[in-house]
């Protein structure tokens, strides 16, 4: 017979029961084995009760019936006899419930099995890491660094990152193959394309030749793509470079007939290579302007002040004390807290930037060094060169039309920027006239002028405004010829069809005479349609100089179907070879002192991905 929890223990008197409880109070009760409920904190068992069948309350040492570890009676006992402990137990039960739920979710995430390597989530993260390595030019051994691995483990504990060899030989080559296919499809669909190229040596003195292409897509947006940064260990002779450029286009299945122009610097070997290939070449405006400035700066006074500027920059660069004092004076005089800049001979406009910064910080420099020599020469150089640097930067863009602005910019130089003013000093007049004379001489080449005339005409901001009256007729005639050629190409879209064998000459029929007359009428009608389209375009109002010419052509391509095709041929040409220069900057960020052992094919792949992703 079971006892109720409030009944006395059978066979014991009150005195004996009291004695028993006193003895139990002196005996330390043990906890229930494997217990999870908070209520068991208030109950226990005698140490010699190995089966733990007699539950004893720690507060009153009464026996409480709890069949098979059921805790209902335990809570009821506390509720009836020990109100304080009951409230504590119930509060603990609520906290236990919340804690158990949260821990269960966390434990599930912690103890979950890793993603299979072929799962979509694992592939997604791996591709994102490969994108990060390529786009941000991060060393591939980043994936083995503790900090990077800890970050990934924190973000997703189920992801297991592959080894660096996987990214080197599987992930990045697969990404290169995929992006190359996309770029090739885009370039292949272009009606015409332009290119830039240049030569460069890496940190380890390995020679590379870059090749970029630029084209206008069907929606009249400018596209710029890096094709290669190819290892080029052969002699840099014109003949070898010419074949290297041909091979570069052939490796992308690009037709030379679609190449509108290639923009390069003025190196004699690259000029010879383009001439051998019989390609149209445009001299880089940035290089040409840089050389014009260098030519105009051949003056003892300029040599003196530029040398002085270099010394000033060096003085502050190599002395922490003077740099600290300069910062203090800058704050006192409320000047911009800028560091001085030094000149880089191969970087366009770096001399002007050095001089401009010196003049900006001149009050502070004077207090630190106490030297104010040749300020007039520095100010004259800065005032003359500052606007030229701005024009160079504006013409170095890749994603907007630039070639059509070359002729208007040269005109602006002659009439405004480099025009001699009454207040100019003799030194300033000399610098301006020397720069202008050099540019006029170098841009007087007839082929260059013809190319720039065509490009300017296709720009609805300028049209023929910057073409001399005596040349307008020639430009019109060339436009009509090319528009006619476009029309004939549209009518005969299969130039590579197999030739039809000649038929045996027979007697003319009467209908053949009428067919000849009809053909003459069609030709006359074509000439009239071409002339009408050209005149309608030239008579239309010019758009604002701040507007985008490609946006205008996108809206008006249906009105000028022949001209809109030729627009893609001429306005895709970059005015400078900056795109190739940028490839070398990217290459320099990849082939660092910590990655100097990269193989050339890896350099080509990483530069390609960094520029095209």
C-alpha positions in Angstrom: 0.0 0.0 0.0 1.5 3.3 -1.1 1.6 6.2 1.3 0.2 9.6 0.5 2.8 12.3 0.5 1.1 13.9 3.6 0.8 10.6 5.5 3.3 9.6 8.2 5.6 6.8 7.4 4.0 3.5 8.6 5.4 1.8 11.7 6.9 5.0 13.2 5.7 7.2 16.0 6.0 11.0 15.9 9.0 10.8 18.1 10.7 8.2 16.0 9.8 10.2 12.8 11.3 13.3 14.3 14.4 11.4 15.2 14.6 10.0 11.6 14.3 13.4 10.1 17.0 14.7 12.4 19.2 11.9 11.3 18.4 12.6 7.6 19.2 16.3 8.1 22.7 15.2 9.1 23.0 12.9 6.1 23.9 14.6 2.8 21.3 13.7 0.2 22.5 13.0 -3.4 20.9 14.3 -6.6 18.9 12.2 -8.9 21.0 10.5 -11.6 20.5 12.0 -15.1 18.0 14.6 -13.9 17.2 17.6 -16.2 14.2 19.2 -14.4 14.9 22.1 -12.1 12.6 20.7 -9.4 15.1 17.9 -8.5 17.3 20.6 -6.9 14.9 20.5 -3.9 14.8 16.7 -3.6 17.3 13.9 -3.2 18.1 10.4 -2.1 20.1 8.7 0.7 23.6 7.6 -0.5 22.8 4.0 0.3 19.6 4.1 -1.9 21.3 2.8 -5.0 18.0 2.4 -6.9 16.9 5.9 -5.9 13.4 4.7 -5.1 12.7 6.8 -2.0 12.5 10.5 -2.9 13.2 12.8 0.1 12.4 16.5 0.3 15.4 18.6 1.3 13.3 21.1 3.1 11.2 18.9 5.4 12.9 15.5 4.8 9.5 13.9 4.0 9.2 11.0 1.7 7.4 11.9 -1.5 6.0 9.5 -4.0 7.4 10.0 -7.5 6.7 6.9 -9.6 9.3 6.4 -12.4 10.7 9.9 -11.8 7.5 11.7 -12.4 7.8 15.3 -11.2 4.1 16.2 -10.8 4.0 15.1 -7.2 7.2 17.0 -6.5 5.8 20.3 -7.7 2.6 19.6 -5.7 4.6 18.9 -2.5 6.4 22.2 -2.9 3.2 24.1 -3.7 1.5 22.8 -0.5 4.3 22.9 2.0 7.1 25.1 0.7 5.8 28.2 -1.1 9.1 30.0 -1.5 10.8 26.9 -3.0 7.8 26.4 -5.3 8.0 29.9 -6.7 11.7 29.5 -7.3 11.1 26.2 -9.0 8.4 27.6 -11.3 10.6 30.5 -12.2 13.5 28.2 -13.0 11.1 26.0 -15.0 10.2 28.9 -17.3 13.9 29.9 -17.7 14.8 26.3 -18.5 12.1 26.1 -21.2 13.4 29.2 -22.9 17.0 28.2 -22.6 16.3 24.7 -23.9 14.6 26.1 -27.0 17.4 28.5 -27.9 20.2 26.0 -27.2 18.5 23.4 -29.3 18.6 25.7 -32.4 22.2 26.7 -31.7 23.3 23.1 -31.1 21.6 22.2 -34.4 23.7 24.7 -36.3 26.9 23.8 -34.4 26.5 20.1 -34.8 25.1 20.1 -38.4 27.0 18.2 -41.0 29.1 20.2 -43.5 27.7 21.0 -46.9 28.6 18.5 -49.6 31.1 20.1 -52.0 28.7 19.6 -54.9 25.8 21.3 -53.0 24.5 24.6 -54.4 25.3 26.5 -51.2 28.9 25.3 -51.1 29.3 26.2 -54.8 27.8 29.6 -54.3 30.3 30.5 -51.4 33.3 29.0 -53.3 32.4 31.1 -56.4 32.1 34.2 -54.2 35.5 33.6 -52.7 37.0 33.1 -56.2 35.3 36.4 -57.3 36.8 38.2 -54.3 40.3 36.8 -55.1 40.1 37.9 -58.7 38.3 41.2 -58.5 40.1 42.6 -55.5 43.5 41.2 -56.6 43.9 39.3 -53.3 46.7 36.7 -53.0 45.3 33.2 -53.4 47.0 32.1 -50.2 44.5 34.3 -48.4 42.2 31.2 -48.2 44.7 29.5 -45.9 45.1 32.4 -43.5 43.6 31.9 -40.0 41.7 35.2 -40.0 40.0 34.6 -43.3 39.0 31.0 -42.3 37.7 32.2 -38.9 35.5 34.8 -40.7 34.1 32.2 -43.0 33.5 29.8 -40.1 31.6 32.5 -38.2 29.5 33.4 -41.2 28.6 29.8 -42.0 29.9 26.9 -39.9 28.7 24.3 -42.3 30.9 25.5 -45.1 34.3 23.8 -45.6 36.7 26.0 -47.7 38.7 24.2 -50.4 42.5 24.4 -50.5 44.5 27.2 -52.3 45.4 24.6 -55.1 41.7 24.3 -55.8 41.3 28.0 -56.4 44.6 28.2 -58.4 43.9 25.2 -60.7 40.1 24.8 -60.7 38.0 27.7 -59.5 39.9 30.7 -61.1 40.6 28.9 -64.5 36.9 28.0 -64.7 35.9 31.6 -63.9 38.4 32.8 -66.6 36.9 30.4 -69.2 33.4 31.5 -68.4 34.2 35.3 -68.5 36.3 34.9 -71.6 33.3 33.2 -73.4 31.0 36.1 -72.4 33.6 38.8 -73.5 34.2 37.0 -76.8 30.4 36.8 -77.5 30.1 40.6 -76.8 33.1 41.5 -79.0 32.0 39.2 -81.8 28.6 40.9 -82.1 30.2 44.4 -82.5 30.0 45.9 -86.0 33.4 47.7 -85.4 35.9 47.9 -82.7 38.9 50.0 -81.7 42.0 48.9 -79.7 44.8 50.1 -77.6 48.1 48.4 -76.9 51.3 49.1 -74.9 54.4 47.3 -73.5 55.3 46.9 -69.9 57.8 45.1 -67.6 56.7 43.6 -64.3 58.5 43.9 -61.0 60.5 40.8 -62.0 61.4 42.4 -65.3 59.2 40.1 -67.4 57.9 41.8 -70.5 54.2 41.9 -71.3 52.1 43.3 -74.2 48.6 44.5 -73.4 45.6 44.6 -75.8 42.2 46.2 -75.0 39.2 46.6 -77.3 36.5 49.2 -77.3 33.2 49.1 -79.1 29.7 50.5 -79.1 27.0 47.9 -78.4 23.6 47.6 -80.2 22.0 49.8 -77.5 24.6 52.5 -78.1 26.5 52.0 -74.9 30.3 52.2 -74.8 32.0 48.9 -73.9 35.7 48.5 -72.9 37.2 45.0 -72.5 40.7 43.8 -71.6 41.7 41.0 -74.0 45.2 40.1 -72.8 48.3 40.9 -70.9 50.4 38.5 -72.8 53.9 37.5 -71.9 56.2 38.8 -74.7 59.8 37.7 -74.3 60.7 38.2 -77.9 62.7 41.2 -79.2 60.5 44.3 -79.3 61.1 45.0 -83.0 58.4 46.4 -85.2 58.0 43.2 -87.3 57.7 41.0 -84.2 55.3 43.3 -82.5 53.2 43.5 -85.7 52.8 39.7 -85.7 52.1 39.6 -82.0 49.2 42.0 -82.4 47.8 40.0 -85.3 48.1 36.8 -83.2 46.3 38.7 -80.3 43.3 39.5 -82.5 43.3 36.0 -84.1 43.2 34.3 -80.6 39.9 36.1 -80.1 38.6 35.4 -83.6 38.5 39.1 -84.3 38.5 40.3 -88.0 41.1 42.9 -88.8 38.5 44.4 -91.2 36.4 45.4 -88.2 39.3 47.2 -86.5 38.5 50.9 -87.0 41.6 52.3 -85.3 44.3 51.4 -82.7 45.5 54.1 -80.2 49.1 53.8 -79.1 52.0 55.9 -77.7 54.7 57.3 -79.9 57.3 54.5 -79.6 59.0 54.0 -82.9 58.7 50.2 -82.7 54.9 50.2 -82.1 54.4 52.9 -84.8 56.3 50.6 -87.2 54.3 47.6 -86.2 51.0 49.3 -86.9 52.3 50.5 -90.2 53.4 47.0 -91.2 49.9 45.7 -90.4 48.4 48.6 -92.4 46.1 49.5 -89.6 44.8 53.0 -88.9 46.6 54.5 -85.9 45.8 57.4 -83.6 48.5 58.9 -81.5 47.7 59.0 -77.8 46.6 62.5 -76.8 47.9 62.1 -73.3 51.4 61.1 -74.5 51.5 63.7 -77.1 50.4 66.5 -74.7 53.0 65.2 -72.1 55.7 65.4 -74.7 54.6 68.9 -75.8 54.8 70.1 -72.2 58.3 68.5 -71.7 59.4 70.2 -74.9 58.1 73.5 -73.7 59.8 73.1 -70.3 63.3 73.1 -71.6 64.3 76.3 -69.8 67.0 76.8 -67.1 64.5 78.6 -64.9 62.1 75.7 -65.0 64.9 73.2 -64.3 65.9 75.2 -61.3 62.4 75.5 -59.7 61.4 71.9 -60.4 64.7 70.8 -58.9 63.9 73.0 -55.9 60.4 71.5 -55.6 61.8 68.0 -55.6 64.2 68.9 -52.8 61.4 70.5 -50.8 59.3 67.4 -51.1 62.3 65.2 -50.2 63.0 67.3 -47.2 59.5 66.8 -45.8 59.3 63.2 -46.8 62.5 62.1 -45.0 62.2 64.2 -41.8 59.4 63.3 -39.3 60.3 66.5 -37.4 59.6 68.8 -40.3 56.5 66.9 -41.3 55.2 67.3 -37.8 56.0 71.0 -37.8 54.3 71.4 -41.2 51.2 69.8 -39.8 51.2 72.2 -36.9 51.6 75.3 -39.1 48.9 74.0 -41.5 46.4 74.0 -38.5 47.5 77.4 -37.4 47.1 78.9 -40.9 43.9 76.9 -41.6 45.4 75.3 -44.7 44.3 71.9 -46.1 46.2 69.2 -44.2 47.7 67.7 -47.3 51.0 65.9 -47.8 53.4 67.1 -50.5 53.5 65.3 -53.8 56.5 64.3 -55.7 57.0 64.1 -59.5 56.9 60.8 -61.4 58.6 61.2 -64.8 56.3 58.5 -66.4 53.1 59.8 -65.1 51.2 62.5 -67.0 50.6 65.7 -65.0 52.6 64.6 -62.0 54.9 67.7 -62.2 52.0 70.1 -62.3 50.4 68.3 -59.3 53.7 68.6 -57.4 53.9 72.3 -58.1 50.3 72.9 -57.3 50.6 71.3 -53.9 53.8 73.3 -53.2 51.9 76.5 -54.0 49.0 75.4 -51.9 51.2 74.8 -48.8 53.6 77.7 -49.5 52.7 79.8 -46.4 53.3 76.7 -44.2 56.5 75.7 -46.1 57.9 79.2 -45.8 57.5 79.2 -42.0 59.3 75.8 -41.7 62.0 76.4 -44.3 62.1 80.2 -44.6 62.6 80.1 -48.4 60.4 81.9 -51.0 62.6 81.8 -54.2 61.3 81.5 -57.7 57.6 81.8 -56.7 56.8 83.7 -60.0 58.0 80.8 -62.1 56.1 78.2 -60.1 52.9 80.2 -60.3 53.3 80.7 -64.1 53.9 77.0 -64.6 50.9 76.0 -62.4 48.5 78.4 -64.2 49.6 77.2 -67.6 49.6 73.4 -66.9 46.6 73.0 -64.6 43.9 73.2 -67.3 46.0 70.9 -69.5 46.0 68.2 -66.9 42.2 68.5 -66.6 41.8 68.0 -70.3 44.1 65.0 -70.3 42.0 63.4 -67.5 38.8 64.1 -69.3 40.0 62.5 -72.5 41.3 59.4 -70.8 38.0 57.8 -70.0 36.9 54.4 -71.4 33.2 54.3 -71.0 32.3 57.5 -72.9 33.1 59.1 -76.3 36.5 60.8 -76.3 38.0 60.8 -79.8 35.5 63.3 -81.1 36.7 65.8 -78.5 40.3 65.9 -79.6 39.9 68.4 -82.4 37.6 70.7 -80.3 40.1 70.6 -77.5 43.0 71.5 -79.8 40.9 74.4 -81.0 40.2 75.5 -77.5 43.9 75.4 -76.7 44.6 77.7 -79.6 41.8 80.2 -78.9 41.6 80.2 -75.2 43.6 78.0 -72.9 47.0 78.5 -74.4 46.2 81.9 -76.1 48.6 84.6 -75.1 47.1 87.2 -72.8 48.2 90.8 -72.2 49.0 90.1 -68.6 51.2 87.1 -69.4 54.8 87.3 -68.5 57.5 86.6 -71.1 58.1 83.2 -69.5 54.4 82.3 -69.7 54.2 83.4 -73.3 57.1 81.3 -74.2 55.7 78.1 -72.5 52.3 78.6 -74.2 53.7 79.1 -77.7 56.1 76.2 -77.4 53.3 73.8 -76.4 51.0 75.0 -79.1 53.7 74.8 -81.8 54.5 71.2 -80.9 50.9 70.1 -80.9 50.1 71.8 -84.2 53.1 70.1 -85.8 52.3 66.6 -84.5 48.6 66.8 -85.4 49.2 68.1 -88.9 49.5 64.6 -90.3 46.8 64.3 -93.0 45.7 60.8 -92.0 45.2 61.8 -88.4 43.3 64.9 -89.5 41.0 62.8 -91.7 40.3 60.4 -88.8 39.6 63.3 -86.4 37.4 65.1 -89.0 35.2 62.0 -89.4 34.9 61.3 -85.6 34.0 65.0 -84.9 31.4 65.0 -87.6 29.6 61.9 -86.1 29.4 63.7 -82.7 26.0 65.6 -82.6 27.6 68.1 -80.3 30.1 69.3 -82.9 29.4 67.9 -86.4 31.4 70.1 -88.8 31.9 73.1 -86.5 35.7 72.4 -86.2 36.4 71.5 -89.9 37.8 74.1 -92.2 35.6 75.3 -95.1 38.0 73.9 -97.7 37.8 70.4 -96.2 34.1 70.1 -95.7 33.4 69.0 -99.2 36.0 66.3 -98.9 34.5 65.1 -95.6 31.0 65.0 -97.2 32.3 63.0 -100.1 33.9 60.4 -97.8 30.8 60.2 -95.7 28.7 59.5 -98.8 31.1 56.8 -100.0 31.0 55.0 -96.6 27.3 55.4 -96.2 26.8 53.9 -99.7 29.1 51.0 -98.7 27.1 50.4 -95.6 23.9 50.2 -97.7 25.4 47.7 -100.1 26.6 45.6 -97.2 23.1 45.6 -95.8 21.7 44.4 -99.1 24.3 41.7 -99.5 24.9 40.3 -95.9 26.8 37.2 -97.1 30.2 38.4 -98.3 31.8 35.0 -97.6 29.4 33.0 -99.7 30.9 30.5 -102.2 31.6 32.0 -105.6 29.1 31.1 -108.3 30.9 29.6 -111.4 30.6 31.8 -114.5 27.9 30.9 -116.9 28.5 30.5 -120.6 27.9 33.8 -122.4 24.8 33.8 -124.5 22.8 36.2 -126.6 21.2 39.1 -124.8 17.5 39.1 -124.4 15.2 42.1 -124.8 14.5 42.2 -121.1 18.2 42.6 -120.2 18.2 46.1 -121.6 15.3 47.2 -119.3 17.1 45.5 -116.4 20.1 47.7 -117.0 18.0 50.8 -117.0 16.3 49.7 -113.8 19.7 49.2 -112.2 20.8 52.7 -113.0 17.6 54.1 -111.5 18.2 52.1 -108.3 21.8 53.4 -108.0 20.5 57.0 -108.5 17.8 56.5 -105.9 20.4 55.1 -103.5 22.7 58.2 -104.0 19.7 60.5 -103.3 18.7 58.6 -100.2 22.3 58.7 -98.8 22.6 62.5 -99.6 19.2 63.2 -98.0 20.1 61.4 -94.8 23.4 63.1 -94.5 22.0 66.6 -95.1 19.2 66.0 -92.6 21.7 65.0 -90.0 24.0 68.0 -90.6 21.0 70.5 -90.6 19.6 69.1 -87.3 20.4 71.3 -84.3 23.5 70.4 -82.3 23.0 69.0 -78.9 24.4 70.6 -75.7 28.1 70.0 -75.2 27.3 68.4 -71.8 24.9 65.8 -73.4 25.9 62.3 -74.2 26.3 61.7 -77.9 25.6 58.0 -77.7 22.3 58.7 -75.9 21.3 60.9 -78.8 22.2 58.3 -81.4 20.3 55.7 -79.4 17.1 57.8 -79.8 17.7 58.8 -83.4 19.3 55.7 -84.9 16.1 54.8 -86.9 16.1 58.3 -88.5 19.7 57.9 -89.7 20.1 54.1 -90.3 23.3 54.4 -92.4 25.0 57.0 -90.2 24.2 55.1 -87.0 26.2 52.1 -88.3 29.3 54.3 -89.0 28.9 56.0 -85.6 29.9 52.6 -84.1 33.1 52.6 -86.2 34.4 56.1 -85.4 33.1 57.0 -81.9 34.4 53.8 -80.3 38.0 55.0 -80.7 39.7 56.0 -77.4 41.6 59.3 -77.5 44.4 58.0 -75.3 46.1 54.7 -74.6 45.1 55.0 -70.9 43.1 51.6 -71.0 46.4 49.8 -71.6 48.1 51.9 -69.0 45.5 50.9 -66.5 46.1 47.2 -67.3 49.7 47.7 -66.2 48.5 49.4 -62.9 46.4 46.3 -62.3 49.3 44.1 -63.1 51.4 46.0 -60.7 48.8 45.4 -58.0 48.9 41.7 -58.7 52.6 41.1 -59.2 53.7 42.5 -55.8 56.8 41.7 -53.9 54.9 39.0 -52.1 53.7 37.5 -55.4 56.8 38.0 -57.6 56.9 34.3 -58.6 53.5 34.3 -60.4 53.8 32.6 -63.8 53.0 34.8 -66.8 49.8 32.8 -67.7 48.5 33.4 -64.2 49.3 37.1 -64.5 47.3 37.2 -67.8 44.4 35.4 -66.2 44.3 37.5 -63.1 44.6 40.8 -64.9 41.8 39.7 -67.3 39.5 38.8 -64.5 40.2 41.9 -62.4 39.4 44.1 -65.4 36.4 42.3 -66.8 34.5 41.0 -63.8 
